[in-house]
Amino acid sequence: MSKKKKSGRPKPDRKKASAPGMAPTASDLQVREIEDPDFTADHEIDFAGNRKTARVTINVRESAIETLYARRFLGTAQKAAADRFRSLWEAAGGKTVGIDYSSDRVDGGKGDPAVARLQAAQELKRCRLLLGIRGYDAVEKVCAEGRALSELTPHKRERLTMADNLRADLDDLASMWGFQTRRRH
């Protein structure tokens, strides 16, 4: 038996990114500075851990938006618009099981959940009017449901067009909500 010689260049050793259901690898984690929610202006800064910012580790594979933002494909205002859209979609009942509104609230929660759900649905209606049916559908699938662009279309050209349209739609949402004051070129 003769040994076959491998042709071509040797492949570099790369750590593969984890699949969506697996634990994140080191390449999936990113350290960022965020505003500390426990910060109080009444106390001195750095007194007993009172800091304006906190360092957190974020899994960039948590959602498609986190991945696009980590790759610097999306700007800060676009990510803020995507996060707000996702929170509105979830508040309006995006992927929830039925809520029993007849039960008594005992946790001391603020406001009526039915009113919050209606307000979120009205804000999503404004988004649909601004973006149109096709733009709203793409933003909903990527931002709210967390689907990757490669899941939505197998063709690279369509993916690139969808990505450009997604960025433009997020720019529109960011300007509507006041996250960004000027348009990207």
C-alpha positions as CSV (number, residue, x, y, z in Angstrom):
1,M,0.0,0.0,0.0
2,S,1.2,3.4,-0.8
3,K,0.5,6.5,1.2
4,K,-1.3,9.2,-0.6
5,K,0.2,12.6,-0.4
6,K,-2.1,15.5,0.6
7,S,-2.3,18.2,-1.9
8,G,-2.7,21.9,-1.3
9,R,-1.8,24.0,1.6
10,P,-2.2,22.8,5.2
11,K,-5.2,24.3,6.9
12,P,-4.6,26.6,9.8
13,D,-5.8,25.4,13.2
14,R,-8.9,27.5,14.0
15,K,-11.2,27.1,17.0
16,K,-14.7,26.6,15.7
17,A,-17.4,28.7,17.0
18,S,-20.0,26.9,19.0
19,A,-23.3,25.8,17.6
20,P,-26.5,27.6,18.8
21,G,-27.4,24.9,21.3
22,M,-23.9,24.3,22.7
23,A,-21.9,26.1,25.4
24,P,-20.1,29.2,24.1
25,T,-16.4,28.9,23.3
26,A,-13.8,31.6,24.0
27,S,-14.3,33.1,20.6
28,D,-18.0,33.6,21.2
29,L,-17.5,35.7,24.3
30,Q,-16.7,39.4,24.3
31,V,-16.0,41.8,27.2
32,R,-17.8,45.1,27.1
33,E,-18.3,48.2,29.3
34,I,-21.9,49.0,30.1
35,E,-23.7,51.4,32.4
36,D,-23.9,50.0,35.9
37,P,-27.6,49.6,36.8
38,D,-26.7,49.8,40.5
39,F,-24.8,53.2,40.2
40,T,-26.2,55.9,42.5
41,A,-25.0,59.5,42.1
42,D,-25.6,60.1,45.8
43,H,-22.4,58.2,46.8
44,E,-18.8,58.8,45.8
45,I,-17.7,57.1,42.6
46,D,-15.6,54.0,43.3
47,F,-16.9,54.0,46.9
48,A,-17.8,50.5,47.9
49,G,-18.1,49.4,44.3
50,N,-20.2,52.4,43.1
51,R,-18.9,52.8,39.5
52,K,-20.6,54.3,36.5
53,T,-19.7,51.4,34.3
54,A,-19.4,47.7,34.7
55,R,-17.4,45.1,32.7
56,V,-19.6,42.3,31.5
57,T,-19.0,39.2,29.3
58,I,-21.4,38.9,26.5
59,N,-22.1,35.8,24.4
60,V,-22.1,37.2,20.8
61,R,-23.9,34.1,19.6
62,E,-26.9,34.9,21.8
63,S,-28.8,36.5,18.9
64,A,-28.2,37.5,15.3
65,I,-28.1,41.1,16.3
66,E,-25.3,40.5,18.8
67,T,-23.3,38.7,16.2
68,L,-23.7,41.5,13.6
69,Y,-22.8,44.1,16.2
70,A,-19.7,42.2,17.3
71,R,-18.6,42.0,13.7
72,R,-19.1,45.8,13.5
73,F,-21.7,45.3,10.8
74,L,-24.2,47.4,12.8
75,G,-23.7,50.7,14.6
76,T,-24.6,51.5,18.1
77,A,-27.9,53.3,17.2
78,Q,-28.9,50.4,14.9
79,K,-28.3,47.9,17.8
80,A,-30.3,50.1,20.2
81,A,-33.1,50.1,17.7
82,A,-33.0,46.4,17.3
83,D,-33.0,45.8,21.0
84,R,-35.9,48.1,21.5
85,F,-37.8,46.4,18.7
86,R,-37.1,43.0,20.3
87,S,-38.4,44.2,23.7
88,L,-41.5,45.7,22.2
89,W,-42.1,42.5,20.2
90,E,-41.8,40.4,23.4
91,A,-44.0,42.8,25.4
92,A,-46.7,42.6,22.7
93,G,-46.7,38.8,23.1
94,G,-44.2,37.7,20.5
95,K,-43.3,34.2,21.7
96,T,-45.3,33.9,24.9
97,V,-47.8,31.4,26.1
98,G,-51.1,32.7,27.2
99,I,-51.2,35.0,30.3
100,D,-54.0,34.7,32.8
101,Y,-55.2,38.3,33.3
102,S,-57.9,37.2,35.7
103,S,-55.5,36.2,38.4
104,D,-54.6,38.6,41.1
105,R,-51.1,40.2,41.0
106,V,-49.3,39.7,44.3
107,D,-45.8,40.6,43.3
108,G,-46.4,44.3,43.5
109,G,-45.7,44.7,39.7
110,K,-46.0,48.1,38.1
111,G,-48.9,48.8,35.8
112,D,-51.4,46.6,34.1
113,P,-49.8,43.9,31.8
114,A,-52.7,44.2,29.4
115,V,-52.1,47.9,28.9
116,A,-48.4,47.4,28.4
117,R,-49.1,44.8,25.8
118,L,-51.5,47.1,23.9
119,Q,-49.0,50.0,24.0
120,A,-46.2,47.7,22.7
121,A,-48.6,46.5,19.9
122,Q,-49.4,50.1,19.0
123,E,-45.7,51.0,18.8
124,L,-45.1,47.9,16.6
125,K,-47.9,49.2,14.3
126,R,-46.0,52.4,13.9
127,C,-42.9,50.4,13.0
128,R,-44.9,48.5,10.4
129,L,-46.2,51.7,8.8
130,L,-42.7,53.1,8.7
131,L,-40.9,50.1,7.3
132,G,-43.6,48.5,5.1
133,I,-44.5,44.8,5.1
134,R,-41.2,43.5,3.6
135,G,-39.0,45.6,5.9
136,Y,-41.0,44.8,9.0
137,D,-40.9,41.1,8.2
138,A,-37.1,41.1,7.9
139,V,-36.6,43.1,11.1
140,E,-39.0,40.8,13.0
141,K,-37.3,37.7,11.8
142,V,-33.8,38.9,12.5
143,C,-34.2,41.2,15.6
144,A,-37.1,39.6,17.4
145,E,-36.9,35.9,16.5
146,G,-33.1,35.9,16.4
147,R,-32.8,34.2,13.0
148,A,-29.6,34.5,11.0
149,L,-29.6,35.9,7.5
150,S,-28.3,32.6,6.2
151,E,-31.4,30.9,7.6
152,L,-33.7,33.2,5.6
153,T,-32.1,32.8,2.2
154,P,-29.5,30.4,0.9
155,H,-28.2,32.7,-1.8
156,K,-25.3,35.1,-1.0
157,R,-26.5,37.9,-3.2
158,E,-30.0,37.9,-1.6
159,R,-28.3,37.8,1.8
160,L,-26.2,40.8,1.0
161,T,-29.2,42.7,-0.2
162,M,-31.2,41.7,2.8
163,A,-28.4,42.8,5.1
164,D,-28.3,46.3,3.4
165,N,-32.0,46.6,3.7
166,L,-31.9,45.5,7.4
167,R,-29.4,48.2,8.1
168,A,-31.5,50.9,6.4
169,D,-34.6,49.7,8.3
170,L,-32.8,49.9,11.6
171,D,-31.5,53.4,10.7
172,D,-35.2,54.4,10.1
173,L,-36.2,52.9,13.4
174,A,-33.3,54.6,15.2
175,S,-34.2,58.0,13.8
176,M,-37.9,57.5,14.7
177,W,-37.0,56.7,18.3
178,G,-34.4,59.4,18.5
179,F,-31.3,57.1,18.9
180,Q,-29.6,58.7,15.9
181,T,-29.7,62.2,14.7
182,R,-28.2,61.9,11.2
183,R,-28.6,59.3,8.5
184,R,-25.8,56.9,7.4
185,H,-24.5,57.2,3.9
